[in-house]
Amino acid sequence: MTIGNNIRNVRISRGLTQEDVADRMGVVKATISSWELDRTRPKMDKLEELCAALGCEKSDIVGKDNIAVSRQLTPEEWELIIEYRNSDELSREAVRRLLAYSKKIVENGKE
């Protein structure tokens, strides 16, 4: 299951519309739709608001396995991961190349 599917399933199980959730969060309905369609993902602060609006736990949205990983990351690291996932393929490729280059420098002891 994707995060979007999880958001949709929890929302429907609570008998809420996308508009209901958007109103509770102070966002537009299109934001909720975009999350449910996996076009974008909620940032950490919005994820917390979403869970409050839906009356659920983060693990209900991101999955229990992903929660264990997220507890090992700082909020800044989690935010970077979300931004990376929401970026276009060209940007993700640039990040991958930069990380590979940085790793090579470290491995060669040039840092």
QUIZIHU-V439668 format. One record per residue. RES is the residue in one letter. OMEGA is omega in whole degrees, -180 to 180 (NA if undefined). NEAR is the number of other ideal C-beta (glycine too) atoms within 10 Angstrom. Layout:
res->{RES,RES}
omega->{OMEGA,OMEGA}
near->{NEAR,NEAR}
//
This chain:
res->{M,T,I,G,N,N,I,R,N,V,R,I,S,R,G,L,T,Q,E,D,V,A,D,R,M,G,V,V,K,A,T,I,S,S,W,E,L,D,R,T,R,P,K,M,D,K,L,E,E,L,C,A,A,L,G,C,E,K,S,D,I,V,G,K,D,N,I,A,V,S,R,Q,L,T,P,E,E,W,E,L,I,I,E,Y,R,N,S,D,E,L,S,R,E,A,V,R,R,L,L,A,Y,S,K,K,I,V,E,N,G,K,E}
omega->{177,177,179,178,180,178,-179,-178,179,-179,-179,180,178,180,-178,172,174,-180,177,-178,179,179,180,-177,-177,176,178,-179,-179,178,180,179,-180,177,-178,179,-179,174,175,177,179,174,-173,-179,179,177,178,177,179,180,177,-179,-179,-177,-178,177,177,-179,176,-178,-174,-180,-177,179,-179,178,179,178,-176,179,179,-178,173,176,179,179,179,180,178,179,179,179,178,-179,-179,-177,179,-175,179,178,179,178,178,178,179,180,179,179,178,179,179,179,180,179,-180,-179,180,177,-178,-180,NA}
near->{8,12,18,19,13,18,27,19,14,19,21,11,11,13,7,18,12,18,12,16,23,18,15,16,17,9,18,13,14,11,18,27,16,17,25,20,13,14,11,15,21,23,15,17,10,17,20,12,17,23,19,11,21,20,11,17,12,17,15,17,23,19,15,10,9,13,14,10,12,18,9,8,13,9,11,9,11,17,14,13,15,17,13,12,12,15,13,8,7,7,12,13,11,12,13,11,10,10,10,10,10,11,10,10,11,10,9,8,6,7,7}
//
